């Protein structure tokens, strides 16, 4: 009886997420710019800044209009896929979920969209005893697919969403698409505040997908990172997207 009672909120939230995903996907993706603006007019939308591993990320929060200070609603974290940006989720999901009574957060990964990327400083910094402002020349790293970094970003976004005053911090759903489906899975499985998880067009054959990433590839990427270089994922891209 107790287990059944505990599962009811999870099942209801999961079912709502799945149904919303099915009903909104096709019509939402075909919306014009004017239709998107019309959707945004129906909800409260604000741009936010959050931090992940010392890097500034940009995000969007969508809420139903006319919320009162004491109102509490479930939250949904949206996680985009390989090469995606949060703006794509504005087109298809963010405002629609908010219209139906959720508080929604979408964000850009490090180095993608409007978020900052990691900085690579080629020269050693002068050791100092206290924090201080400094001027330096650095390489701004962009558009690197790093699943571990992406999971860290999603976790940071989840923490931010849970900290929103009107969010029910222990009743959050995580929705991910494509590569973001895997990121969302790892994020959800390691946080008991998450009560629902939806994977849209994520990996359907994990063995085949993982076989594309050989141990040698991973070691080369980690070696490049340790030596201050940008990981070269071109070989993996060619396997996944052959011309």
C-alpha positions as CSV (number, residue, x, y, z in Angstrom):
1,X,0.0,0.0,0.0
2,X,2.8,2.4,0.9
3,X,4.8,1.6,-2.2
4,X,1.7,2.1,-4.3
5,X,1.0,5.5,-2.8
6,X,4.6,6.6,-3.3
7,X,4.5,5.6,-6.9
8,X,1.3,7.4,-7.9
9,X,2.9,10.9,-8.2
10,X,5.8,9.4,-10.2
11,X,3.5,7.6,-12.6
12,X,1.2,10.6,-13.0
13,X,4.1,12.9,-13.8
14,X,5.8,10.5,-16.1
15,X,2.5,9.9,-18.0
16,X,1.9,13.6,-18.3
17,X,5.4,14.2,-19.7
18,X,5.0,11.4,-22.3
19,X,1.6,12.5,-23.4
20,X,2.8,16.1,-23.7
21,X,5.7,15.0,-25.7
22,X,3.5,13.0,-28.2
23,X,0.9,15.7,-28.6
24,X,3.3,18.6,-29.0
25,X,6.2,17.3,-31.1
26,X,4.9,17.5,-34.7
27,X,2.8,20.7,-34.5
28,X,5.4,22.5,-32.4
29,X,8.3,21.9,-34.7
30,X,6.3,23.4,-37.6
31,X,5.6,26.6,-35.8
32,X,6.5,30.0,-37.4
33,X,8.4,32.8,-35.6
34,X,5.1,34.6,-35.0
35,X,3.5,31.4,-33.5
36,X,6.5,31.0,-31.2
37,X,6.2,34.6,-30.0
38,X,2.5,34.0,-29.4
39,X,3.3,31.0,-27.2
40,X,5.8,33.1,-25.2
41,X,3.1,35.7,-24.7
42,X,1.0,33.1,-22.8
43,X,3.7,32.3,-20.2
44,X,6.2,34.1,-18.1
45,X,9.7,33.8,-19.6
46,X,13.0,35.0,-18.1
47,X,16.6,34.5,-19.0
48,X,18.9,33.2,-16.3
49,X,22.6,32.6,-15.7
50,X,23.8,29.4,-13.9
51,X,27.3,28.1,-13.2
52,X,28.8,24.7,-14.0
53,X,32.4,23.9,-13.1
54,X,33.2,27.6,-13.0
55,X,31.8,28.3,-16.4
56,X,28.8,30.6,-17.0
57,X,25.8,28.9,-18.7
58,X,22.8,30.7,-20.1
59,X,19.3,29.3,-19.6
60,X,15.6,30.1,-19.9
61,X,12.8,29.6,-17.4
62,X,9.2,29.3,-18.4
63,X,6.3,29.6,-15.8
64,X,2.6,29.8,-16.1
65,X,1.3,33.3,-16.0
66,X,-0.2,34.9,-12.8
67,X,1.6,32.6,-10.3
68,X,1.1,33.7,-6.7
69,X,4.2,33.9,-4.4
70,X,3.0,30.9,-2.4
71,X,2.2,28.7,-5.4
72,X,4.3,25.5,-5.9
73,X,4.5,23.5,-9.1
74,X,6.4,20.5,-10.5
75,X,9.5,21.4,-12.5
76,X,10.8,20.0,-15.8
77,X,14.4,20.2,-16.9
78,X,14.9,20.1,-20.7
79,X,18.2,18.7,-22.0
80,X,19.0,19.2,-25.7
81,X,21.1,16.9,-27.9
82,X,24.3,16.9,-29.9
83,X,24.7,20.2,-31.6
84,X,21.4,21.5,-30.2
85,X,20.7,24.7,-28.3
86,X,18.1,25.8,-25.8
87,X,16.4,28.0,-28.5
88,X,15.3,24.7,-30.2
89,X,13.4,23.7,-27.1
90,X,11.8,27.1,-26.9
91,X,10.2,26.2,-30.3
92,X,8.9,22.8,-29.3
93,X,8.5,22.4,-25.6
94,X,9.3,25.1,-23.0
95,X,6.3,27.4,-23.3
96,X,3.9,24.5,-23.9
97,X,4.9,22.6,-20.7
98,X,4.6,25.9,-18.8
99,X,1.1,26.5,-20.1
100,X,0.0,23.2,-18.6
101,X,1.3,23.9,-15.1
102,X,5.0,23.2,-15.0
103,X,8.0,25.4,-14.3
104,X,10.5,24.6,-17.1
105,X,14.3,25.2,-17.4
106,X,16.2,24.9,-20.6
107,X,19.9,25.6,-20.9
108,X,22.9,25.6,-23.3
109,X,25.9,23.3,-22.6
110,X,29.3,24.8,-22.1
111,X,30.7,26.1,-25.4
112,X,27.3,25.8,-27.2
113,X,24.7,28.4,-28.0
114,X,24.7,31.4,-25.6
115,X,26.8,29.7,-22.9
116,X,30.5,30.5,-22.3
117,X,33.0,27.7,-23.1
118,X,36.0,26.7,-21.0
119,X,39.0,28.9,-21.2
120,X,42.4,27.4,-22.1
121,X,45.2,29.5,-20.7
122,X,48.5,28.6,-22.5
123,X,50.8,30.2,-20.0
124,X,51.2,29.4,-16.3
125,X,49.6,31.9,-13.9
126,X,51.6,33.6,-11.2
127,X,51.0,31.8,-7.9
128,X,49.2,34.1,-5.4
129,X,47.8,33.6,-1.9
130,X,44.4,35.2,-2.2
131,X,41.9,35.6,-5.0
132,X,42.5,38.5,-7.3
133,X,41.4,40.0,-10.7
134,X,43.9,39.4,-13.4
135,X,44.2,40.1,-17.1
136,X,45.1,37.1,-19.3
137,X,45.0,35.8,-22.9
138,X,43.1,32.5,-23.3
139,X,41.6,30.3,-25.9
140,X,37.8,30.1,-25.7
141,X,36.8,26.5,-26.4
142,X,33.6,26.0,-28.4
143,X,31.4,23.1,-29.6
144,X,33.2,20.2,-28.0
145,X,31.1,17.1,-27.3
146,X,32.1,16.0,-23.8
147,X,29.5,13.8,-22.2
148,X,31.0,14.1,-18.7
149,X,31.0,17.9,-18.9
150,X,27.4,17.8,-20.3
151,X,26.3,15.7,-17.3
152,X,27.9,18.2,-15.0
153,X,26.0,21.0,-16.8
154,X,22.7,19.1,-16.5
155,X,23.2,18.5,-12.8
156,X,24.0,22.2,-12.3
157,X,20.8,23.1,-14.2
158,X,18.8,20.6,-12.0
159,X,20.2,22.2,-8.8
160,X,19.2,25.6,-10.1
161,X,15.7,24.5,-11.0
162,X,15.2,22.9,-7.6
163,X,16.2,26.2,-6.0
164,X,13.5,28.2,-7.8
165,X,11.1,29.3,-4.9
166,X,8.0,28.2,-6.7
167,X,9.3,24.7,-7.8
168,X,8.4,21.6,-5.9
169,X,12.0,20.6,-5.4
170,X,11.2,16.9,-4.8
171,X,8.9,16.6,-7.8
172,X,11.0,17.3,-10.9
173,X,10.9,15.6,-14.4
174,X,13.9,15.5,-16.7
175,X,13.3,15.3,-20.4
176,X,16.2,14.8,-22.9
177,X,16.4,14.4,-26.7
178,X,19.0,12.5,-28.7
179,X,22.4,12.7,-26.9
180,X,20.6,14.7,-24.2
181,X,18.5,11.6,-23.5
182,X,21.6,9.8,-22.2
183,X,22.7,12.9,-20.3
184,X,19.2,13.1,-18.8
185,X,19.3,9.4,-17.8
186,X,22.5,9.7,-15.9
187,X,21.3,12.9,-14.3
188,X,18.0,11.4,-13.3
189,X,19.4,8.1,-12.0
190,X,21.6,9.9,-9.5
191,X,19.2,12.4,-7.9
192,X,16.1,11.3,-5.9
193,X,14.4,14.6,-6.5
194,X,13.7,13.4,-10.1
195,X,10.4,11.6,-10.2
196,X,10.0,11.3,-14.0
197,X,12.4,10.8,-16.9
198,X,11.6,10.9,-20.7
199,X,14.1,10.0,-23.4
200,X,13.1,11.2,-26.9
201,X,14.8,9.5,-29.8
202,X,17.7,8.6,-27.6
203,X,20.0,5.6,-28.2
204,X,18.0,2.4,-29.0
205,X,21.0,0.1,-29.3
206,X,23.4,0.9,-26.6
207,X,25.9,-1.8,-27.6
208,X,26.1,-0.6,-31.2
209,X,26.5,3.0,-30.1
210,X,29.1,2.3,-27.4
211,X,31.0,0.1,-29.9
212,X,31.5,3.2,-32.0
213,X,33.5,4.8,-29.2
214,X,36.6,2.7,-28.8
215,X,38.8,2.6,-25.7
216,X,41.6,4.1,-27.9
217,X,39.4,7.1,-28.8
218,X,38.5,7.8,-25.2
219,X,42.2,7.6,-24.2
220,X,43.3,9.9,-27.0
221,X,40.6,12.5,-26.0
222,X,41.6,12.4,-22.3
223,X,45.3,12.7,-23.2
224,X,44.5,15.7,-25.4
225,X,42.5,17.3,-22.5
226,X,45.3,16.6,-20.0
227,X,47.8,18.2,-22.4
228,X,45.7,21.3,-22.8
229,X,44.4,20.5,-26.2
230,X,40.8,20.4,-27.6
231,X,39.7,16.7,-28.0
232,X,39.4,15.8,-31.7
233,X,36.1,14.0,-32.1
234,X,36.1,14.2,-35.9
235,X,36.6,10.4,-36.3
236,X,33.5,9.7,-34.2
237,X,31.5,12.2,-36.1
238,X,32.4,10.5,-39.4
239,X,31.2,7.1,-37.9
240,X,27.9,8.6,-36.7
241,X,27.2,10.8,-39.7
242,X,28.9,9.2,-42.8
243,X,28.7,11.4,-45.9
